[in-house]
Amino acid sequence: MSSQPKAIISESDTTSRGPLALLLVSAFGWLILSTVLSLIGTIQLHTPSFLASCAAFTHGRVEAMQESAFIYGWAGNAAFAVSLWLLSALGGSPLRGPGLLATATAFWNLGVTAGVVAIAAGEATSIPFLQMPGYIQPLLFVAAAAITTPGVLAWTGRSTDSTYASQWYAVAAIFLFPWLFSAAQVMLLADPVHGITQTIVAGWFSQNLIALWLLPVALASAYYLVPKLSGRPVAHYQFAKLGFWALVVFGAWTGGRHLIGGPAPVWVPTVAVVALYLLLFHYVIVAVNLPAGLFGWNSSTTLRFVAFGLTAYLLNGLGDVLASSHAINELLDFTYFSVAQGKLLLGGAFSFLIYAAVYEMGPRITGIPWPSAGLIRAHFGVAALGTVVTVLGLAFAGWSQGHALAVTANGFAAIAAAAKPGLLIATAGEFLLLGAAIIAFIHLVRLQVESCCSESVVSDSPAKSAT
Amino acid sequence: MSAQHTDPSEPRRLTDPELIQVHDHAGEEKTDDGGNYQLLPLVLLFLFSGLIFFGGTYLGLFAGHFAPTVHDERGSPMAAVAEVKIDVVAVGKRQYSTTCVGCHQATGLGMAGMFPPLAKSEWVTGSEERLIRVLLHGLSGPVTVDGQQYGSGPTAQAMPAFGPGGAFNWSDDSIAAVLTYIRQEWGNSAPPITAAKVTEVRTKVGAHGAWTAADLEKLP
């Protein structure tokens, strides 16, 4: 790559290029698939006959496939790529074991593919975020352990004694994920615990998989990109470690929030509600640290992704606290409102911060700029609009559904009719999200293809750098 | 780093080593010397203290004292105990009115010559142990109650066994409850019989056939 004249890139970026590109291309491929499945699922909510005659595409299986493809396909691959790249870049050394990483990535994606196919064949489990059948899970665990090994090595072999916030968040994510994943596999699938404990463990897992694995990676991306793109250090950086520990300590206790009003001993949801309130401290510190990101709407497109992601992140934190209050929870729990919250957090906060990281790391690992700045702007516009429309549509549907459910005289048809307008809006949003995912995928593939060409024919590349 | 796809008006980017270096010393040079208090640390301290105070209060009010049996936010384990407290006399009355009432009647007066009365009966209000044995193992043969003869002649009926192994197989709690009831009903006012006392008699005597009045009169 030293023959590439336009890009100033370090060795740490280019050696890991192959496996990181594999992780990213797989991630965006899964994002398209999960968005298609999500679209099918949303259409079925207001038009139940849609694809209903095909067993593999009945609503329960579509939802399970969509969730697995999104969490383990898109979010998993992307989180691995971003956390490994950040640890390698900040650790100052190339990723070790690129061969192992590429092999493990292939097995991870084979595992997720097998899991999604098994769900289509009707073998889904009933456990949220762990719906791929039990016989596939150990493969995923081993693959994940192998994928994260280079990240651990990049952390332990870092060239400086001092560390940066992005490294803490990325390291926390790659150490906490195996703990969450293995504990859940053993306690829920291999040797299931009994009775109400199962519900409590399942709640702990599904909540913490997001709070302690995916969100730390997204925050690592934000803490890395904001000072880089704005050119100014993180504001009041001395508080960043308090924010980090607040997320790790209090986030781990929020698992019981899904059990409010449920059959568990009441202290379980109550402790979770208190943990949600204490997490406000974490959100305040993120806002204090990263105002340049939060209000970076007028800067580069990459910083605009960060601004959208951080705004969604803080809104979601506030929404969690509000939705846990008894009056609101009674109205909106078990409605589409919870789905809207999930879309805001995973499709808004997590995904946008990851998109931003991908737009930063793309040129760094390939050595050439993105082929088209217009496609990046188009991706931002369509994805942002799609996310806002989907979240608002689902929230509106949940609100109407909750009010319809609260009246005992209402039959099933009346409740479904109340939610329908919101669901139609959400369907439109999902179409936009599908378009956004396709734009991003095509752009990423173009980047990879052009970087391969520029590697063999160096004289081709200067023409592209005008964008 | 690779800044060629951003427009030139943007600020110069920090390199990765610079990023670490710049933040490594962040916050060190700012001190509170000379009354120049930094407002933010105080605000964060107050915010965190406030959240901890709120959280502690919330846990105290709505965690049900962390008892595994409490499923209601406003419940308490102490209230749960109070709820299951049962009225022994009410249980005894229910037992009596479903089973005993057929012979001894709702009035507790029995039927002349066939079923002895329980009201004003020295057997009921007298020795606890005799009464418990009658219930546990039954009673047959002639018996004198309140000066009247029962259990002899062509209409004689035996008192069945209600204890373990008998046709009714009542628990010690049920037996204690029904005995307490009959000792305090129809003008009787003898002290209650506890389940512990029934257990004590049952384990002392063991399995036994129906008693006769003569057997029991030997007891204190």
Contacts between the chains, C-beta under 8 A, distances in Angstrom:
chain1	res1	chain2	res2	distance
A	6	B	4	5.6
A	7	B	2	4.6
A	7	B	4	6.9
A	8	B	1	6.1
A	8	B	2	6.1
A	9	B	1	7.1
A	9	B	2	6.0
A	10	B	1	7.8
A	10	B	16	7.5
A	89	B	16	5.1
A	90	B	16	5.6
A	90	B	19	7.2
A	90	B	20	6.4
A	92	B	16	6.9
A	92	B	17	6.6
A	160	B	17	7.2
A	160	B	20	5.6
A	162	B	20	5.7
A	162	B	21	7.7
A	162	B	24	4.1
A	163	B	20	7.1
A	164	B	19	6.1
A	164	B	20	4.9
A	164	B	23	5.7
A	165	B	23	7.4
A	224	B	19	7.5
A	227	B	14	6.0
A	227	B	19	6.1
A	227	B	22	7.4
A	227	B	23	7.6
A	228	B	13	5.4
A	228	B	14	5.7
A	228	B	19	6.8
A	229	B	10	7.7
A	229	B	13	7.3
A	230	B	11	6.8
A	231	B	10	7.4
A	231	B	11	2.8
A	231	B	12	6.0
A	231	B	13	6.6
A	231	B	14	7.1
A	232	B	11	7.5
A	233	B	14	8.0
A	233	B	22	4.8
A	233	B	23	5.9
A	233	B	26	6.3
A	234	B	23	6.2
A	234	B	26	7.2
A	236	B	27	7.3
A	236	B	40	6.0
A	237	B	23	5.0
A	237	B	26	3.6
A	237	B	27	6.2
A	238	B	26	5.7
A	238	B	27	2.9
A	238	B	28	7.9
A	239	B	40	7.7
A	239	B	41	7.9
A	239	B	44	6.5
A	242	B	44	7.5
A	263	B	71	6.8
A	264	B	71	7.5
A	265	B	64	7.0
A	265	B	66	8.0
A	265	B	67	7.1
A	265	B	68	4.8
A	265	B	69	7.2
A	265	B	70	6.3
A	265	B	71	6.3
A	266	B	62	7.0
A	266	B	63	6.7
A	266	B	64	4.5
A	266	B	70	5.4
A	266	B	71	5.5
A	266	B	72	6.2
A	266	B	73	5.4
A	266	B	75	6.9
A	267	B	59	7.9
A	267	B	63	4.2
A	267	B	64	5.8
A	267	B	66	4.6
A	267	B	67	7.6
A	267	B	70	7.5
A	270	B	58	7.0
A	270	B	59	6.3
A	270	B	62	4.8
A	270	B	63	4.5
A	270	B	64	7.6
A	270	B	73	6.9
A	271	B	59	7.0
A	271	B	63	6.9
A	273	B	58	6.9
A	273	B	62	7.9
A	274	B	55	4.1
A	274	B	58	5.3
A	274	B	59	5.7
A	277	B	51	5.9
A	277	B	54	6.3
A	277	B	55	5.8
A	277	B	58	7.4
A	278	B	51	5.3
A	278	B	52	7.3
A	278	B	55	5.7
A	280	B	51	6.3
A	281	B	44	7.7
A	281	B	47	6.4
A	281	B	48	5.4
A	281	B	51	5.8
A	284	B	44	7.2
A	284	B	47	6.4
A	285	B	44	7.4
A	288	B	40	7.0
A	288	B	44	7.8
A	299	B	10	7.2
A	300	B	6	5.5
A	300	B	7	7.8
A	300	B	10	6.3
A	326	B	73	7.5
A	363	B	2	4.4
A	363	B	4	7.8
A	363	B	5	6.2
A	364	B	1	6.6
A	364	B	2	5.6
A	367	B	2	7.8
A	369	B	2	7.1
A	369	B	4	5.4
A	369	B	5	3.8
A	370	B	5	5.7
A	373	B	5	6.6
A	465	B	4	5.6
A	465	B	5	7.7
A	467	B	5	6.4
